[in-house]
Amino acid sequence: MPENRLSSSGLALAIGAYGLWGFLPAYFLLLAPSGPIEIVAWRITLSLVFCLLLLAATRAFAPFAALLRDRRIMGLSLLAGILIAINWIVYVYGSTSGFVVEAALGYFINPIVSIGLGVIFLRERLRPGQWAAVGISVIAVLVLAIGYGQPPWIALTLAFSFGFYGFIKNRMGGRVSAVAGLTLETAWLVPVAIVALVAVELGGGITMGRAGLGHAALLALAGVVTAVPLLLFAAASRRLPLSVMGFIQYLAPLMQLAFGVLVLLEPMPLERWIGFALVWVALVVLTVEAVVHRRRAGRERRAQPAESAAEPTGPIPTV
Protein backbone atom coordinates (compact mmCIF):
# COMPACT_ATOMS: atom_id res chain seq x y z
CA MET A 1 0.00 0.00 0.00
CA PRO A 2 2.72 2.58 0.77
CA GLU A 3 4.25 1.82 -2.63
CA ASN A 4 0.90 2.47 -4.35
CA ARG A 5 0.51 5.77 -2.56
CA LEU A 6 4.04 6.71 -3.57
CA SER A 7 3.25 5.96 -7.22
CA SER A 8 0.07 8.01 -7.04
CA SER A 9 1.89 11.02 -5.65
CA GLY A 10 4.58 10.67 -8.31
CA LEU A 11 1.98 10.57 -11.08
CA ALA A 12 0.22 13.65 -9.72
CA LEU A 13 3.50 15.56 -9.51
CA ALA A 14 4.52 14.56 -13.04
CA ILE A 15 1.14 15.52 -14.54
CA GLY A 16 1.33 18.88 -12.78
CA ALA A 17 4.84 19.54 -14.11
CA TYR A 18 4.09 18.63 -17.73
CA GLY A 19 0.72 20.39 -17.68
CA LEU A 20 2.38 23.65 -16.62
CA TRP A 21 5.11 23.21 -19.24
CA GLY A 22 2.39 22.94 -21.87
CA PHE A 23 1.50 26.61 -21.28
CA LEU A 24 5.07 27.94 -21.56
CA PRO A 25 5.02 28.99 -25.25
CA ALA A 26 2.11 31.34 -24.60
CA TYR A 27 3.90 32.78 -21.56
CA PHE A 28 7.13 33.44 -23.47
CA LEU A 29 5.30 35.20 -26.29
CA LEU A 30 3.77 37.54 -23.72
CA LEU A 31 7.30 38.60 -22.70
CA ALA A 32 8.00 40.38 -26.02
CA PRO A 33 10.09 42.46 -26.68
CA SER A 34 12.44 40.51 -24.37
CA GLY A 35 14.85 38.27 -26.27
CA PRO A 36 15.69 34.62 -25.47
CA ILE A 37 18.99 35.42 -23.72
CA GLU A 38 17.41 38.00 -21.42
CA ILE A 39 14.43 35.75 -20.65
CA VAL A 40 16.68 32.80 -19.74
CA ALA A 41 18.97 35.02 -17.65
CA TRP A 42 15.99 36.28 -15.65
CA ARG A 43 14.65 32.73 -15.34
CA ILE A 44 17.92 31.58 -13.79
CA THR A 45 18.38 34.55 -11.46
CA LEU A 46 14.79 34.74 -10.24
CA SER A 47 14.55 30.96 -9.86
CA LEU A 48 17.49 31.07 -7.44
CA VAL A 49 15.79 33.83 -5.45
CA PHE A 50 12.56 31.83 -5.33
CA CYS A 51 14.37 28.66 -4.23
CA LEU A 52 16.28 30.48 -1.48
CA LEU A 53 12.98 31.84 -0.16
CA LEU A 54 11.57 28.31 -0.17
CA LEU A 55 14.59 27.00 1.73
CA ALA A 56 14.15 29.75 4.30
CA ALA A 57 10.40 29.15 4.61
CA THR A 58 10.88 25.40 5.12
CA ARG A 59 13.96 25.81 7.36
CA ALA A 60 15.93 23.53 5.10
CA PHE A 61 19.23 25.42 4.99
CA ALA A 62 21.02 22.90 7.25
CA PRO A 63 20.49 19.85 5.00
CA PHE A 64 21.18 22.07 1.98
CA ALA A 65 24.52 23.16 3.47
CA ALA A 66 25.45 19.49 3.94
CA LEU A 67 25.05 18.95 0.19
CA LEU A 68 27.69 21.60 -0.47
CA ARG A 69 30.29 19.25 1.04
CA ASP A 70 29.33 16.34 -1.20
CA ARG A 71 31.55 16.44 -4.29
CA ARG A 72 29.42 13.92 -6.18
CA ILE A 73 26.22 15.90 -5.65
CA MET A 74 27.93 19.15 -6.55
CA GLY A 75 29.32 17.66 -9.74
CA LEU A 76 25.97 16.20 -10.77
CA SER A 77 24.19 19.48 -10.01
CA LEU A 78 26.67 21.34 -12.22
CA LEU A 79 25.96 18.95 -15.10
CA ALA A 80 22.21 19.26 -14.50
CA GLY A 81 22.51 23.05 -14.49
CA ILE A 82 24.38 23.11 -17.80
CA LEU A 83 21.85 20.78 -19.43
CA ILE A 84 18.80 22.69 -18.24
CA ALA A 85 20.36 25.99 -19.34
CA ILE A 86 20.86 24.59 -22.86
CA ASN A 87 17.28 23.32 -22.82
CA TRP A 88 15.89 26.69 -21.68
CA ILE A 89 17.79 28.72 -24.27
CA VAL A 90 16.78 26.48 -27.17
CA TYR A 91 13.18 26.22 -26.02
CA VAL A 92 12.70 29.95 -25.49
CA TYR A 93 14.29 30.62 -28.88
CA GLY A 94 11.95 28.12 -30.53
CA SER A 95 8.88 29.50 -28.75
CA THR A 96 9.61 33.10 -29.68
CA SER A 97 10.87 32.49 -33.23
CA GLY A 98 8.03 30.53 -34.81
CA PHE A 99 9.25 27.00 -34.01
CA VAL A 100 6.73 25.93 -31.38
CA VAL A 101 5.75 22.86 -33.42
CA GLU A 102 9.37 21.72 -33.75
CA ALA A 103 9.91 22.32 -30.04
CA ALA A 104 6.87 20.13 -29.33
CA LEU A 105 8.44 17.43 -31.51
CA GLY A 106 11.48 17.45 -29.23
CA TYR A 107 9.38 16.47 -26.24
CA PHE A 108 7.58 13.79 -28.23
CA ILE A 109 11.00 12.26 -28.99
CA ASN A 110 12.12 12.54 -25.36
CA PRO A 111 10.66 9.17 -24.19
CA ILE A 112 12.74 7.39 -26.83
CA VAL A 113 15.83 9.23 -25.57
CA SER A 114 15.00 8.14 -22.02
CA ILE A 115 14.83 4.52 -23.15
CA GLY A 116 18.15 4.90 -24.96
CA LEU A 117 19.80 6.29 -21.84
CA GLY A 118 18.54 3.32 -19.87
CA VAL A 119 20.13 0.96 -22.40
CA ILE A 120 23.45 2.80 -22.59
CA PHE A 121 24.03 3.77 -18.96
CA LEU A 122 21.89 1.33 -16.96
CA ARG A 123 22.43 -1.64 -19.28
CA GLU A 124 18.71 -2.21 -19.58
CA ARG A 125 17.66 -4.77 -22.19
CA LEU A 126 14.98 -3.67 -24.61
CA ARG A 127 12.03 -5.89 -25.38
CA PRO A 128 10.95 -6.37 -29.02
CA GLY A 129 8.17 -3.77 -28.75
CA GLN A 130 10.62 -1.19 -27.43
CA TRP A 131 13.06 -1.91 -30.25
CA ALA A 132 10.21 -1.44 -32.73
CA ALA A 133 9.33 1.94 -31.18
CA VAL A 134 12.95 3.08 -31.37
CA GLY A 135 13.20 2.03 -35.02
CA ILE A 136 9.98 3.84 -35.96
CA SER A 137 11.23 6.97 -34.18
CA VAL A 138 14.47 6.93 -36.14
CA ILE A 139 12.49 6.68 -39.39
CA ALA A 140 10.29 9.58 -38.23
CA VAL A 141 13.34 11.79 -37.62
CA LEU A 142 14.69 10.91 -41.09
CA VAL A 143 11.34 11.81 -42.69
CA LEU A 144 11.27 15.12 -40.83
CA ALA A 145 14.89 15.84 -41.76
CA ILE A 146 14.04 15.34 -45.43
CA GLY A 147 10.98 17.56 -45.07
CA TYR A 148 12.90 20.32 -43.29
CA GLY A 149 15.89 20.02 -45.61
CA GLN A 150 18.05 19.47 -42.52
CA PRO A 151 17.81 17.57 -39.24
CA PRO A 152 15.29 19.10 -36.79
CA TRP A 153 18.04 20.48 -34.57
CA ILE A 154 15.74 22.31 -32.16
CA ALA A 155 13.73 19.15 -31.50
CA LEU A 156 16.80 16.93 -31.16
CA THR A 157 18.59 19.36 -28.84
CA LEU A 158 15.54 19.65 -26.59
CA ALA A 159 15.02 15.88 -26.51
CA PHE A 160 18.60 15.01 -25.62
CA SER A 161 19.27 17.88 -23.20
CA PHE A 162 16.12 17.16 -21.20
CA GLY A 163 16.62 13.40 -21.44
CA PHE A 164 20.09 13.67 -19.91
CA TYR A 165 18.78 16.18 -17.36
CA GLY A 166 16.13 13.71 -16.19
CA PHE A 167 18.71 10.93 -16.06
CA ILE A 168 21.07 12.98 -13.89
CA LYS A 169 18.24 14.06 -11.56
CA ASN A 170 17.37 10.39 -11.17
CA ARG A 171 21.02 9.56 -10.36
CA MET A 172 21.14 12.21 -7.62
CA GLY A 173 18.71 10.08 -5.62
CA GLY A 174 16.33 10.84 -2.81
CA ARG A 175 18.85 12.58 -0.60
CA VAL A 176 18.61 15.79 -2.65
CA SER A 177 15.22 17.44 -2.29
CA ALA A 178 13.55 19.10 -5.25
CA VAL A 179 14.18 22.58 -3.85
CA ALA A 180 17.80 21.86 -2.90
CA GLY A 181 18.58 20.39 -6.31
CA LEU A 182 17.17 23.33 -8.24
CA THR A 183 18.91 25.76 -5.87
CA LEU A 184 22.27 24.15 -6.62
CA GLU A 185 21.65 24.13 -10.38
CA THR A 186 20.63 27.78 -10.57
CA ALA A 187 23.42 28.83 -8.20
CA TRP A 188 25.97 27.39 -10.63
CA LEU A 189 24.35 29.35 -13.48
CA VAL A 190 23.71 32.74 -11.83
CA PRO A 191 27.21 34.19 -12.55
CA VAL A 192 26.73 33.40 -16.24
CA ALA A 193 23.21 34.86 -16.14
CA ILE A 194 24.49 38.12 -14.64
CA VAL A 195 27.16 38.41 -17.33
CA ALA A 196 24.45 37.77 -19.95
CA LEU A 197 22.23 40.53 -18.53
CA VAL A 198 25.16 42.96 -18.56
CA ALA A 199 25.90 42.03 -22.18
CA VAL A 200 22.23 42.55 -23.13
CA GLU A 201 22.24 45.95 -21.42
CA LEU A 202 25.39 47.02 -23.25
CA GLY A 203 24.06 45.67 -26.54
CA GLY A 204 20.77 47.53 -26.56
CA GLY A 205 19.30 47.53 -23.08
CA ILE A 206 17.40 45.03 -20.96
CA THR A 207 13.62 45.30 -21.18
CA MET A 208 12.83 44.79 -17.48
CA GLY A 209 11.09 47.98 -16.32
CA ARG A 210 11.20 49.58 -19.77
CA ALA A 211 8.27 47.90 -21.52
CA GLY A 212 5.43 48.72 -19.17
CA LEU A 213 4.27 47.60 -15.75
CA GLY A 214 2.44 44.53 -17.08
CA HIS A 215 5.52 43.31 -18.91
CA ALA A 216 7.68 43.85 -15.83
CA ALA A 217 5.25 41.88 -13.69
CA LEU A 218 5.17 38.98 -16.14
CA LEU A 219 8.96 38.93 -16.41
CA ALA A 220 9.26 39.07 -12.62
CA LEU A 221 7.21 35.87 -12.46
CA ALA A 222 9.84 34.04 -14.51
CA GLY A 223 11.34 32.53 -11.37
CA VAL A 224 8.03 31.10 -10.17
CA VAL A 225 6.98 29.96 -13.66
CA THR A 226 10.35 28.25 -14.08
CA ALA A 227 10.81 26.78 -10.62
CA VAL A 228 7.37 25.34 -9.88
CA PRO A 229 7.17 22.81 -12.76
CA LEU A 230 10.86 21.93 -12.34
CA LEU A 231 10.33 21.27 -8.64
CA LEU A 232 7.34 19.09 -9.47
CA PHE A 233 9.42 17.27 -12.08
CA ALA A 234 12.34 16.75 -9.70
CA ALA A 235 10.04 15.36 -7.02
CA ALA A 236 8.31 13.08 -9.54
CA SER A 237 11.58 11.80 -11.02
CA ARG A 238 12.60 10.44 -7.61
CA ARG A 239 9.30 8.56 -7.32
CA LEU A 240 8.86 7.23 -10.84
CA PRO A 241 11.14 5.35 -13.27
CA LEU A 242 12.38 7.19 -16.34
CA SER A 243 10.09 5.17 -18.60
CA VAL A 244 6.96 6.30 -16.73
CA MET A 245 8.15 9.91 -16.74
CA GLY A 246 8.58 9.61 -20.48
CA PHE A 247 4.98 8.47 -20.98
CA ILE A 248 3.48 11.29 -18.91
CA GLN A 249 5.48 13.89 -20.80
CA TYR A 250 3.15 13.48 -23.83
CA LEU A 251 0.83 16.00 -22.16
CA ALA A 252 3.14 19.00 -22.62
CA PRO A 253 3.98 18.53 -26.34
CA LEU A 254 0.34 17.83 -27.17
CA MET A 255 -0.62 21.19 -25.66
CA GLN A 256 2.31 22.91 -27.38
CA LEU A 257 1.53 21.34 -30.75
CA ALA A 258 -2.10 22.44 -30.53
CA PHE A 259 -0.97 25.97 -29.63
CA GLY A 260 1.50 26.13 -32.52
CA VAL A 261 -0.91 24.80 -35.13
CA LEU A 262 -4.24 26.23 -34.01
CA VAL A 263 -3.21 29.56 -32.45
CA LEU A 264 0.08 30.53 -34.10
CA LEU A 265 -0.89 28.89 -37.43
CA GLU A 266 2.58 27.44 -37.99
CA PRO A 267 2.85 25.52 -41.30
CA MET A 268 2.29 21.76 -41.21
CA PRO A 269 3.14 20.36 -44.67
CA LEU A 270 2.44 16.73 -45.48
CA GLU A 271 5.93 15.44 -44.65
CA ARG A 272 5.72 17.05 -41.21
CA TRP A 273 2.37 15.36 -40.53
CA ILE A 274 3.87 12.05 -41.66
CA GLY A 275 6.87 12.51 -39.36
CA PHE A 276 4.67 13.38 -36.39
CA ALA A 277 2.36 10.45 -37.22
CA LEU A 278 5.32 8.06 -37.14
CA VAL A 279 6.41 9.45 -33.76
CA TRP A 280 2.90 8.95 -32.41
CA VAL A 281 2.84 5.38 -33.76
CA ALA A 282 6.11 4.75 -31.91
CA LEU A 283 4.62 6.16 -28.71
CA VAL A 284 1.50 3.99 -29.10
CA VAL A 285 3.72 0.93 -29.57
CA LEU A 286 5.66 1.87 -26.43
CA THR A 287 2.50 2.40 -24.39
CA VAL A 288 0.80 -0.83 -25.49
CA GLU A 289 3.98 -2.82 -24.97
CA ALA A 290 4.42 -1.39 -21.48
CA VAL A 291 0.83 -2.16 -20.49
CA VAL A 292 1.05 -5.74 -21.79
CA HIS A 293 4.39 -6.29 -20.08
CA ARG A 294 3.10 -4.89 -16.79
CA ARG A 295 0.03 -7.11 -16.85
CA ARG A 296 2.07 -10.18 -17.71
CA ALA A 297 4.53 -9.44 -14.90
CA GLY A 298 1.62 -8.93 -12.48
CA ARG A 299 0.12 -12.30 -13.40
CA GLU A 300 3.48 -13.99 -12.90
CA ARG A 301 3.91 -12.42 -9.46
CA ARG A 302 0.42 -13.49 -8.41
CA ALA A 303 0.97 -17.03 -9.68
CA GLN A 304 4.38 -17.44 -8.05
CA PRO A 305 3.18 -18.05 -4.42
CA ALA A 306 0.73 -20.71 -5.56
CA GLU A 307 3.39 -22.54 -7.52
CA SER A 308 5.80 -22.34 -4.61
CA ALA A 309 3.20 -23.69 -2.23
CA ALA A 310 2.36 -26.60 -4.53
CA GLU A 311 5.96 -27.60 -5.15
CA PRO A 312 8.17 -26.31 -2.36
CA THR A 313 11.83 -26.38 -3.29
CA GLY A 314 13.37 -25.24 -0.02
CA PRO A 315 12.81 -23.45 3.25
CA ILE A 316 10.33 -20.56 3.19
CA PRO A 317 12.22 -17.33 3.93
CA THR A 318 11.06 -15.08 6.73
CA VAL A 319 10.74 -11.33 6.29
C-alpha positions as CSV (number, residue, x, y, z in Angstrom):
1,M,0.0,0.0,0.0
2,P,2.7,2.6,0.8
3,E,4.2,1.8,-2.6
4,N,0.9,2.5,-4.3
5,R,0.5,5.8,-2.6
6,L,4.0,6.7,-3.6
7,S,3.3,6.0,-7.2
8,S,0.1,8.0,-7.0
9,S,1.9,11.0,-5.7
10,G,4.6,10.7,-8.3
11,L,2.0,10.6,-11.1
12,A,0.2,13.7,-9.7
13,L,3.5,15.6,-9.5
14,A,4.5,14.6,-13.0
15,I,1.1,15.5,-14.5
16,G,1.3,18.9,-12.8
17,A,4.8,19.5,-14.1
18,Y,4.1,18.6,-17.7
19,G,0.7,20.4,-17.7
20,L,2.4,23.6,-16.6
21,W,5.1,23.2,-19.2
22,G,2.4,22.9,-21.9
23,F,1.5,26.6,-21.3
24,L,5.1,27.9,-21.6
25,P,5.0,29.0,-25.3
26,A,2.1,31.3,-24.6
27,Y,3.9,32.8,-21.6
28,F,7.1,33.4,-23.5
29,L,5.3,35.2,-26.3
30,L,3.8,37.5,-23.7
31,L,7.3,38.6,-22.7
32,A,8.0,40.4,-26.0
33,P,10.1,42.5,-26.7
34,S,12.4,40.5,-24.4
35,G,14.9,38.3,-26.3
36,P,15.7,34.6,-25.5
37,I,19.0,35.4,-23.7
38,E,17.4,38.0,-21.4
39,I,14.4,35.7,-20.7
40,V,16.7,32.8,-19.7
41,A,19.0,35.0,-17.6
42,W,16.0,36.3,-15.6
43,R,14.6,32.7,-15.3
44,I,17.9,31.6,-13.8
45,T,18.4,34.6,-11.5
46,L,14.8,34.7,-10.2
47,S,14.6,31.0,-9.9
48,L,17.5,31.1,-7.4
49,V,15.8,33.8,-5.4
50,F,12.6,31.8,-5.3
51,C,14.4,28.7,-4.2
52,L,16.3,30.5,-1.5
53,L,13.0,31.8,-0.2
54,L,11.6,28.3,-0.2
55,L,14.6,27.0,1.7
56,A,14.2,29.7,4.3
57,A,10.4,29.1,4.6
58,T,10.9,25.4,5.1
59,R,14.0,25.8,7.4
60,A,15.9,23.5,5.1
61,F,19.2,25.4,5.0
62,A,21.0,22.9,7.3
63,P,20.5,19.9,5.0
64,F,21.2,22.1,2.0
65,A,24.5,23.2,3.5
66,A,25.4,19.5,3.9
67,L,25.0,19.0,0.2
68,L,27.7,21.6,-0.5
69,R,30.3,19.2,1.0
70,D,29.3,16.3,-1.2
71,R,31.6,16.4,-4.3
72,R,29.4,13.9,-6.2
73,I,26.2,15.9,-5.7
74,M,27.9,19.1,-6.5
75,G,29.3,17.7,-9.7
76,L,26.0,16.2,-10.8
77,S,24.2,19.5,-10.0
78,L,26.7,21.3,-12.2
79,L,26.0,19.0,-15.1
80,A,22.2,19.3,-14.5
81,G,22.5,23.0,-14.5
82,I,24.4,23.1,-17.8
83,L,21.9,20.8,-19.4
84,I,18.8,22.7,-18.2
85,A,20.4,26.0,-19.3
86,I,20.9,24.6,-22.9
87,N,17.3,23.3,-22.8
88,W,15.9,26.7,-21.7
89,I,17.8,28.7,-24.3
90,V,16.8,26.5,-27.2
91,Y,13.2,26.2,-26.0
92,V,12.7,30.0,-25.5
93,Y,14.3,30.6,-28.9
94,G,11.9,28.1,-30.5
95,S,8.9,29.5,-28.8
96,T,9.6,33.1,-29.7
97,S,10.9,32.5,-33.2
98,G,8.0,30.5,-34.8
99,F,9.3,27.0,-34.0
100,V,6.7,25.9,-31.4
101,V,5.8,22.9,-33.4
102,E,9.4,21.7,-33.7
103,A,9.9,22.3,-30.0
104,A,6.9,20.1,-29.3
105,L,8.4,17.4,-31.5
106,G,11.5,17.4,-29.2
107,Y,9.4,16.5,-26.2
108,F,7.6,13.8,-28.2
109,I,11.0,12.3,-29.0
110,N,12.1,12.5,-25.4
111,P,10.7,9.2,-24.2
112,I,12.7,7.4,-26.8
113,V,15.8,9.2,-25.6
114,S,15.0,8.1,-22.0
115,I,14.8,4.5,-23.1
116,G,18.1,4.9,-25.0
117,L,19.8,6.3,-21.8
118,G,18.5,3.3,-19.9
119,V,20.1,1.0,-22.4
120,I,23.5,2.8,-22.6
121,F,24.0,3.8,-19.0
122,L,21.9,1.3,-17.0
123,R,22.4,-1.6,-19.3
124,E,18.7,-2.2,-19.6
125,R,17.7,-4.8,-22.2
126,L,15.0,-3.7,-24.6
127,R,12.0,-5.9,-25.4
128,P,11.0,-6.4,-29.0
129,G,8.2,-3.8,-28.8
130,Q,10.6,-1.2,-27.4
131,W,13.1,-1.9,-30.3
132,A,10.2,-1.4,-32.7
133,A,9.3,1.9,-31.2
134,V,13.0,3.1,-31.4
135,G,13.2,2.0,-35.0
136,I,10.0,3.8,-36.0
137,S,11.2,7.0,-34.2
138,V,14.5,6.9,-36.1
139,I,12.5,6.7,-39.4
140,A,10.3,9.6,-38.2
141,V,13.3,11.8,-37.6
142,L,14.7,10.9,-41.1
143,V,11.3,11.8,-42.7
144,L,11.3,15.1,-40.8
145,A,14.9,15.8,-41.8
146,I,14.0,15.3,-45.4
147,G,11.0,17.6,-45.1
148,Y,12.9,20.3,-43.3
149,G,15.9,20.0,-45.6
150,Q,18.0,19.5,-42.5
151,P,17.8,17.6,-39.2
152,P,15.3,19.1,-36.8
153,W,18.0,20.5,-34.6
154,I,15.7,22.3,-32.2
155,A,13.7,19.1,-31.5
156,L,16.8,16.9,-31.2
157,T,18.6,19.4,-28.8
158,L,15.5,19.7,-26.6
159,A,15.0,15.9,-26.5
160,F,18.6,15.0,-25.6
161,S,19.3,17.9,-23.2
162,F,16.1,17.2,-21.2
163,G,16.6,13.4,-21.4
164,F,20.1,13.7,-19.9
165,Y,18.8,16.2,-17.4
166,G,16.1,13.7,-16.2
167,F,18.7,10.9,-16.1
168,I,21.1,13.0,-13.9
169,K,18.2,14.1,-11.6
170,N,17.4,10.4,-11.2
171,R,21.0,9.6,-10.4
172,M,21.1,12.2,-7.6
173,G,18.7,10.1,-5.6
174,G,16.3,10.8,-2.8
175,R,18.9,12.6,-0.6
176,V,18.6,15.8,-2.7
177,S,15.2,17.4,-2.3
178,A,13.5,19.1,-5.2
179,V,14.2,22.6,-3.8
180,A,17.8,21.9,-2.9
181,G,18.6,20.4,-6.3
182,L,17.2,23.3,-8.2
183,T,18.9,25.8,-5.9
184,L,22.3,24.2,-6.6
185,E,21.7,24.1,-10.4
186,T,20.6,27.8,-10.6
187,A,23.4,28.8,-8.2
188,W,26.0,27.4,-10.6
189,L,24.4,29.4,-13.5
190,V,23.7,32.7,-11.8
191,P,27.2,34.2,-12.5
192,V,26.7,33.4,-16.2
193,A,23.2,34.9,-16.1
194,I,24.5,38.1,-14.6
195,V,27.2,38.4,-17.3
196,A,24.4,37.8,-19.9
197,L,22.2,40.5,-18.5
198,V,25.2,43.0,-18.6
199,A,25.9,42.0,-22.2
200,V,22.2,42.6,-23.1
201,E,22.2,46.0,-21.4
202,L,25.4,47.0,-23.3
203,G,24.1,45.7,-26.5
204,G,20.8,47.5,-26.6
205,G,19.3,47.5,-23.1
206,I,17.4,45.0,-21.0
207,T,13.6,45.3,-21.2
208,M,12.8,44.8,-17.5
209,G,11.1,48.0,-16.3
210,R,11.2,49.6,-19.8
211,A,8.3,47.9,-21.5
212,G,5.4,48.7,-19.2
213,L,4.3,47.6,-15.7
214,G,2.4,44.5,-17.1
215,H,5.5,43.3,-18.9
216,A,7.7,43.8,-15.8
217,A,5.2,41.9,-13.7
218,L,5.2,39.0,-16.1
219,L,9.0,38.9,-16.4
220,A,9.3,39.1,-12.6
221,L,7.2,35.9,-12.5
222,A,9.8,34.0,-14.5
223,G,11.3,32.5,-11.4
224,V,8.0,31.1,-10.2
225,V,7.0,30.0,-13.7
226,T,10.4,28.3,-14.1
227,A,10.8,26.8,-10.6
228,V,7.4,25.3,-9.9
229,P,7.2,22.8,-12.8
230,L,10.9,21.9,-12.3
231,L,10.3,21.3,-8.6
232,L,7.3,19.1,-9.5
233,F,9.4,17.3,-12.1
234,A,12.3,16.8,-9.7
235,A,10.0,15.4,-7.0
236,A,8.3,13.1,-9.5
237,S,11.6,11.8,-11.0
238,R,12.6,10.4,-7.6
239,R,9.3,8.6,-7.3
240,L,8.9,7.2,-10.8
241,P,11.1,5.4,-13.3
242,L,12.4,7.2,-16.3
243,S,10.1,5.2,-18.6
244,V,7.0,6.3,-16.7
245,M,8.1,9.9,-16.7
246,G,8.6,9.6,-20.5
247,F,5.0,8.5,-21.0
248,I,3.5,11.3,-18.9
249,Q,5.5,13.9,-20.8
250,Y,3.2,13.5,-23.8
251,L,0.8,16.0,-22.2
252,A,3.1,19.0,-22.6
253,P,4.0,18.5,-26.3
254,L,0.3,17.8,-27.2
255,M,-0.6,21.2,-25.7
256,Q,2.3,22.9,-27.4
257,L,1.5,21.3,-30.8
258,A,-2.1,22.4,-30.5
259,F,-1.0,26.0,-29.6
260,G,1.5,26.1,-32.5
261,V,-0.9,24.8,-35.1
262,L,-4.2,26.2,-34.0
263,V,-3.2,29.6,-32.4
264,L,0.1,30.5,-34.1
265,L,-0.9,28.9,-37.4
266,E,2.6,27.4,-38.0
267,P,2.8,25.5,-41.3
268,M,2.3,21.8,-41.2
269,P,3.1,20.4,-44.7
270,L,2.4,16.7,-45.5
271,E,5.9,15.4,-44.6
272,R,5.7,17.1,-41.2
273,W,2.4,15.4,-40.5
274,I,3.9,12.1,-41.7
275,G,6.9,12.5,-39.4
276,F,4.7,13.4,-36.4
277,A,2.4,10.5,-37.2
278,L,5.3,8.1,-37.1
279,V,6.4,9.4,-33.8
280,W,2.9,8.9,-32.4
281,V,2.8,5.4,-33.8
282,A,6.1,4.7,-31.9
283,L,4.6,6.2,-28.7
284,V,1.5,4.0,-29.1
285,V,3.7,0.9,-29.6
286,L,5.7,1.9,-26.4
287,T,2.5,2.4,-24.4
288,V,0.8,-0.8,-25.5
289,E,4.0,-2.8,-25.0
290,A,4.4,-1.4,-21.5
291,V,0.8,-2.2,-20.5
292,V,1.1,-5.7,-21.8
293,H,4.4,-6.3,-20.1
294,R,3.1,-4.9,-16.8
295,R,0.0,-7.1,-16.8
296,R,2.1,-10.2,-17.7
297,A,4.5,-9.4,-14.9
298,G,1.6,-8.9,-12.5
299,R,0.1,-12.3,-13.4
300,E,3.5,-14.0,-12.9
301,R,3.9,-12.4,-9.5
302,R,0.4,-13.5,-8.4
303,A,1.0,-17.0,-9.7
304,Q,4.4,-17.4,-8.0
305,P,3.2,-18.0,-4.4
306,A,0.7,-20.7,-5.6
307,E,3.4,-22.5,-7.5
308,S,5.8,-22.3,-4.6
309,A,3.2,-23.7,-2.2
310,A,2.4,-26.6,-4.5
311,E,6.0,-27.6,-5.2
312,P,8.2,-26.3,-2.4
313,T,11.8,-26.4,-3.3
314,G,13.4,-25.2,0.0
315,P,12.8,-23.5,3.3
316,I,10.3,-20.6,3.2
317,P,12.2,-17.3,3.9
318,T,11.1,-15.1,6.7
319,V,10.7,-11.3,6.3
